Amino acid sequence: MKQIMQWMNDLTIAVIEEDALRIGKLIESVPDFQDIETAQNALALIAHSIEIVERQKSETYAMMQKIKQTKAFLLAEEEAKNGFVI
């Protein structure tokens, strides 16, 4: 039971800190729960963890798109300076 409580505490901290890597590691090592209440609490934490990871994934994708746009703009500017028009 102590191991389960430590896992729950670790997952709670990872969720609060929005630490996707730690969340992933903890979810890979989900313990066997002895009672329904603890299992339900773990399920709620895991659901919240998934929301965090999905939001971070969306934010990362948006940032990558902005970087691609900036790169394309800078390349076009450089080519325009050098007399090459696309």
Secondary structure, DSSP 8 states (H G I E B T S, - for coil): -HHHHHHHHHHHHHHHHT-HHHHHHHHHT----SSHHHHHHHHHHHHHHHHHHHHHHHHHHHHHHHHHHHHHHHHHHHHHHTT---
